[in-house]
């Protein structure tokens, strides 16, 4: 006697078509939602990374007791990569021997004959300090005249006091250093570049010098020796460096806060979309502020009112 097998042999054609139709509708909805929210999500993710990197450098400065920060590698107004930087030890080899060639802004440094560029790593942008304190002058020119003589061209002192003109008699070999070179931050060895997500950048063409309420906003510090305006494709460097106290140190601290404008920056047909024009609300921007006095870091949405920087007035109101 035959028994009836309750199991079905398979799906009917109509059932398969219904399932395929449902899957197609779900895929279409997913694509629509992704296209709407993806740019905002990418910008938010990029802003989180920038904020984390800046905060991480501040924590390293406090932990290690050495000025540490981040360097922005800016090409055509946009930064898509950053570096951790740290201030190296001071340099003090040989002696300051007065003016070079009778020029009031050129310091003559005499060093031992075996001194090399590696043991005397002085560069444009470093600072010269004489006699253990007092005026600090920025170095704007470096020239090795001989194995034992270097000329350092410096900026004028803020109070107009020229470099001291010492005796032209070379000091004895037993004389100790009477000066020091305060070096500028350098990339941290062993650390890879910090790369933002694709099509997200820190926009340095945005109006970062606006005044909003009682908050004066400014840009990060331009690394000395950079030429502006830069040629197309040329990399320009900006630094934000924290001291051991956690506050921002060095140049670029005139304003109360440094503002970083993070937004979507896609490249289509060789051009940035959205373009770098006065419409700085394009590209789903997010604002990151750094308090120069305290070193506190916060992120803010962009206000859609007349003042896009409205939310930067209150450091606690990140809204993100």
C-alpha positions in Angstrom: 0.0 0.0 0.0 1.5 3.5 -1.0 1.9 6.2 1.5 1.7 10.0 0.7 5.1 11.8 1.1 4.3 15.1 2.8 7.6 16.8 1.7 7.4 19.1 -1.3 9.7 18.7 -4.2 10.6 22.4 -4.5 9.4 26.0 -5.0 7.0 26.9 -7.7 8.0 29.5 -10.3 5.6 32.1 -8.9 7.1 31.7 -5.4 10.7 32.2 -6.7 9.6 35.3 -8.6 8.0 36.7 -5.5 11.2 36.1 -3.4 13.4 37.6 -6.1 11.1 40.7 -6.3 11.3 41.2 -2.5 15.1 40.9 -2.6 15.3 43.5 -5.4 13.1 45.9 -3.4 15.3 45.5 -0.3 18.5 46.1 -2.3 17.0 49.2 -3.9 16.1 50.6 -0.5 19.5 49.8 0.9 21.3 51.5 -2.0 19.0 54.6 -1.5 19.7 54.8 2.2 23.4 54.3 1.7 23.6 57.0 -0.9 21.9 59.5 1.4 23.7 58.8 4.6 27.1 57.6 3.4 28.7 61.0 2.9 27.6 62.1 6.3 28.9 58.9 7.9 32.2 59.2 6.1 32.7 62.8 7.3 31.7 61.9 10.9 34.2 59.0 10.8 37.0 61.2 9.5 36.2 63.9 12.1 36.4 61.2 14.8 39.8 60.1 13.5 41.2 63.7 13.4 39.9 64.4 16.9 41.4 61.1 18.2 44.8 61.8 16.6 45.0 65.3 18.0 43.9 64.1 21.4 46.5 61.3 21.3 49.3 63.7 20.6 48.2 65.9 23.5 48.2 62.8 25.8 51.7 61.9 24.6 53.0 65.4 25.4 51.6 65.2 28.9 52.8 61.6 29.5 56.4 62.1 28.1 57.0 65.7 29.1 58.0 66.6 25.6 56.2 69.0 23.2 54.2 66.7 20.8 51.6 67.3 18.2 50.3 66.6 14.8 51.4 68.0 11.4 48.9 68.5 8.6 50.1 67.7 5.1 48.1 70.1 2.9 47.9 69.9 -0.9 45.8 72.3 -2.8 44.1 73.5 0.4 43.1 70.0 1.5 44.7 67.7 4.1 44.2 64.0 3.7 47.2 62.9 5.7 48.7 63.8 9.0 51.9 63.0 11.0 52.8 62.8 14.7 55.6 65.3 15.4 57.8 65.8 18.5 60.2 68.6 19.4 63.8 67.2 19.4 66.4 68.1 22.0 68.1 71.5 21.9 71.5 71.9 20.2 74.4 73.6 21.9 77.8 72.8 20.3 80.7 75.3 20.4 80.1 79.0 21.2 78.4 82.1 19.9 81.2 84.4 18.8 79.3 87.6 17.9 78.2 89.0 14.6 79.2 87.5 11.3 80.6 89.8 8.7 79.5 92.9 10.7 75.8 92.1 10.0 73.5 92.9 12.9 71.2 89.9 12.3 73.7 87.2 11.5 75.2 85.1 14.4 78.6 83.5 14.1 78.8 80.1 15.7 82.2 78.4 16.1 82.1 74.6 16.5 84.8 71.9 16.8 86.4 70.8 13.6 84.8 67.3 13.7 81.3 68.7 13.8 79.0 67.4 11.1 75.6 68.4 9.9 74.2 65.4 11.8 75.7 66.6 15.1 74.7 70.2 14.4 71.1 69.7 13.0 70.1 73.4 12.7 67.4 74.3 10.2 65.3 77.3 9.1 62.5 77.7 11.6 64.5 76.8 14.7 65.2 79.4 17.4 68.4 81.0 18.7 68.7 81.8 22.4 71.8 83.4 23.9 73.3 83.3 27.4 70.7 81.0 28.9 67.6 83.1 28.5 66.2 86.4 27.3 65.3 87.1 23.7 64.6 84.2 21.4 65.1 84.9 17.7 63.8 82.7 14.9 66.4 81.4 12.4 65.6 82.3 8.8 68.9 81.3 7.2 71.6 78.7 7.8 75.1 78.7 6.1 78.1 76.5 6.8 81.1 78.8 6.0 83.8 76.3 7.0 84.3 73.1 9.1 84.4 75.2 12.2 82.1 78.2 11.4 78.4 78.5 10.8 76.4 81.6 10.1 72.8 81.8 11.3 70.6 84.6 10.0 67.9 85.5 12.5 64.8 87.7 12.7 64.9 91.0 14.5 64.2 90.8 18.2 60.7 91.8 19.2 62.1 94.8 21.1 64.5 95.8 18.3 67.6 94.8 20.3 70.3 93.6 17.8 72.5 90.5 18.4 75.3 91.3 20.9 78.6 92.2 19.2 81.2 90.3 21.1 85.0 90.5 20.7 86.3 89.2 17.4 88.9 87.1 19.3 87.8 83.5 18.9 87.0 81.9 22.3 89.3 79.2 23.6 88.5 75.5 23.0 87.6 75.1 26.7 84.8 77.7 26.6 81.4 76.1 27.1 78.3 76.8 25.0 76.9 80.3 25.6 73.8 79.7 23.4 71.3 77.0 22.4 69.2 76.2 19.4 65.6 75.4 20.2 64.6 73.1 17.4 61.2 72.8 15.6 59.1 69.6 15.9 60.1 66.7 13.6 58.1 63.6 12.5 58.2 60.9 15.1 60.4 58.0 13.9 58.6 54.7 13.4 55.2 56.3 13.1 53.3 55.9 9.8 51.3 58.7 8.3 47.8 59.1 9.5 45.4 58.8 6.6 41.8 60.0 6.5 39.1 57.9 4.9 38.7 58.2 1.1 37.0 61.5 0.0 37.3 63.1 3.4 39.7 66.0 4.2 40.5 68.8 6.5 39.7 71.9 4.4 42.3 74.7 4.9 40.5 77.0 2.5 37.5 77.5 4.8 37.0 80.8 6.6 38.9 79.7 9.7 39.7 83.3 10.8 36.1 84.3 11.4 35.2 85.9 14.7 32.2 84.4 16.3 30.8 86.0 19.4 33.7 86.2 21.9 35.6 83.3 20.3 38.6 84.2 18.1 39.3 81.3 15.7 42.6 80.8 14.0 44.4 78.3 11.8 47.1 75.8 12.9 50.7 77.2 12.8 52.4 77.3 9.4 55.7 75.4 9.7 58.5 77.9 9.1 60.2 77.8 5.7 57.0 77.1 3.8 56.3 79.2 0.8 52.8 80.6 0.3 50.9 80.7 -1.9 52.0 77.2 -2.8 52.1 75.9 -6.4 49.5 73.4 -7.5 50.3 70.0 -6.0 52.9 71.3 -3.6 52.7 70.1 0.0 52.4 72.8 2.7 52.9 71.9 6.4 50.9 73.1 9.4 51.5 72.1 13.0 49.4 71.9 16.2 51.8 71.1 19.1 51.0 70.6 22.8 53.3 71.3 25.7 53.7 69.1 28.7 51.0 71.1 30.4 48.5 70.2 27.7 48.2 73.7 26.3 49.1 74.6 22.6 52.6 75.9 22.3 54.6 77.7 19.6 53.1 79.9 16.9 49.5 80.0 15.9 48.2 80.6 19.4 47.0 84.2 19.0 43.4 83.1 18.9 41.5 81.5 21.7 40.7 78.4 19.6 42.1 76.7 16.5 39.4 75.4 14.2 39.6 72.4 11.8 37.0 72.2 9.1 36.5 68.5 8.2 34.3 67.7 5.2 33.7 65.4 2.3 36.0 66.2 -0.6 35.5 63.8 -3.6 37.5 64.0 -6.8 35.6 63.8 -10.0 37.2 64.5 -13.4 40.3 65.8 -11.7 38.4 68.4 -9.7 37.2 68.6 -6.1 33.5 68.1 -5.6 32.2 70.1 -3.9 34.6 72.8 -5.1 36.5 75.0 -2.7 34.3 78.0 -3.1 32.6 80.3 -0.6 29.9 77.7 0.0 31.7 76.1 3.0 28.5 74.3 4.1 29.0 71.8 1.2 30.4 68.4 1.8 28.7 67.6 5.2 31.2 69.6 7.3 32.0 69.0 10.9 34.0 71.5 13.0 36.8 70.5 15.4 38.0 73.1 17.8 41.2 73.1 20.0 41.4 75.5 22.9 44.9 77.0 22.7 45.1 77.8 26.5 43.7 74.5 27.9 44.3 72.1 25.0 40.7 70.9 25.3 39.3 69.4 22.0 35.7 69.3 20.9 33.7 68.6 17.8 30.7 70.6 16.7 28.0 70.5 14.0 27.9 73.4 11.5 25.0 75.8 12.2 22.7 76.2 9.2 21.9 79.8 10.4 23.7 83.0 9.5 26.7 82.0 11.6 28.0 78.6 10.7 30.4 78.6 13.7 27.6 79.4 16.2 28.1 76.1 18.1 31.8 76.7 18.7 31.0 79.3 21.3 30.2 76.6 23.9 32.9 73.9 24.2 30.4 71.5 25.9 27.9 71.6 23.1 29.4 69.3 20.6 26.0 67.9 19.6 27.8 64.9 17.9 
